[in-house]
Structures are given as structure tokens and as C-alpha cells.
Amino acid sequence: MRTTELRPNNFDEVVLSEGICLIDCWAAWCKGCSDFTPVFEAASERHPTTIFATLDTGSETELTSRLRVKHIPTLILFRDGILLLRQPGYVPAEGLDEIVEKAQALDMDHVRSEMAKEESAPSTS
């Protein structure tokens, strides 16, 4: 499956929609990022129901800031519009498959329920 380039005009449609979206945050000068590109693209072929997106942190500074990307490469995973993972550093193919499979297996009703509990809990600060 082909990867999608994230831009401000397609972010909400791609990332915040139903399903899994895995984002590769990269920069042209980053050697680890260029090494990771074929691993990421191969994973997109193995997981055709997952959206694989790329974010060029050098040119898309607004989205980079919005997603709070501090290090590259960084993987970010959303499911049903909910941020579930921000993983800096190189992830090997097996690790990438494991991330996608764990996201697929999640009970999102349970995740939403837990999030609601956290939001309604009294603040300790």
C-alpha cells in the first residue's frame, strides 16, 4: 500500500478518521530516517488496512509542532483519532508489525472508557 504524505490540508482526514494511522516523522538530513523508509513502506504492504503516513518535519513545521515531535525518526500511532503511541528512534520491521498488531487488538471502547475516567478524575496538582 502506498504511504500518504501528511499536510495541514489532509491531516484531519488521514489521522483523525476511523481506523489505524501510523505516522513516520522524518527529515531529509536524518540517516536513520532514510534507512527506515524501506522498512516502513514494506510494512504498509503487510498491513493494507492500516494507513501509513509520512511527515516531513523539515517542511511541515506546523504539524511537527502539533504532534509534539521532538526527535526523529519518530513513529506516532492513532486509532480512531486517539493518540496511542509516540515512539522515537528506529523501529525494526518486527517491532513495526508488533505495534500494528497490538493496535488492531485493542478494545477501543475500553480505551475510551479509561480516558473518560482519567478526564473526570480530580486533579492532584
HELIX and SHEET records of a PDB file:
HELIX    1   1 PHE A   11  VAL A   15  1                                   5    
HELIX    2   2 LYS A   31  ARG A   46  1                                  16    
HELIX    3   3 THR A   61  ARG A   66  1                                   6    
HELIX    4   4 ALA A   93  ALA A  105  1                                  13    
HELIX    5   5 MET A  108  SER A  120  1                                  13    
SHEET    1   A 5 THR A   4  GLU A   5  0                                        
SHEET    2   A 5 ILE A  51  ASP A  56  1                                        
SHEET    3   A 5 ILE A  20  TRP A  26  1                                        
SHEET    4   A 5 THR A  74  ARG A  79 -1                                        
SHEET    5   A 5 ILE A  82  PRO A  88 -1                                        
END                                                                             
